């Protein structure tokens, strides 16, 4: 079986395949309840060692819509609190004969560590600063549907690039699919390896916004910063906050995106976030369910004796 630990392990045609697979669920998801019995009889464990609203719930809804038996493990209520190691937790989940495991963890690489220990497909729901592959897939699907294509789109990603697994996975996916990616951050929140990422770095947000097709805003990941580097939110908003005036520099029909959770008034003003025409933020959440249905389905095909990846 294959795991989905990151976009880094995927070929461009495999990313497109997952987006194409997700398309069938976008329309179907307008109905309520179970949509398919593809995963009937399979046990899906969602093991979340970090807080989540969107990712946890959408993975749960996605599994249930496909007929899986879904079990959630919240680390705060688990024996992790009693000192059980990650490896021992993985071995325990494996002994319960899960058919697919979805993991969120605060440490980069933790998902791969678990994937190496279990006998079923593992999906990364976000690991530390490393990757959040289903977020990048749902963002790519949103862009493709709203802009008609991904190739050639000028996508500006702004904010705390350094600590963002969302930025890392999006950069990998969007550059693989031939988008033009610009990243904007203060120097303290720009990764040192940015030159090797196939993107154009900017420190001036206004400059980066010229001609943008998509503007993707990121939250300051305060929980991943050590004291001295936390910028003042007021100053950050002044230089890197998306306001209506700033957005006017992008193309007139540019799309505004945010993975959530948002800090309104910091990286984005409410009037921009709630702009029904320009903001795709709630649509991103809806695409998240479709994309996670596609990932759960495709990743378990081998187990179900169905032909897998394209
Ligand atoms: N975008 C995202 O991962 O949100 P949650 O942390 O709420 O899952």
Boltz pocket constraint, residues with backbone or C-beta under 6 A from the ligand:
constraints:
  - pocket:
      binder: B
      contacts: [[A, 51], [A, 52], [A, 53], [A, 54], [A, 55], [A, 56], [A, 125], [A, 126], [A, 135], [A, 259], [A, 260], [A, 261]]
      max_distance: 6.0
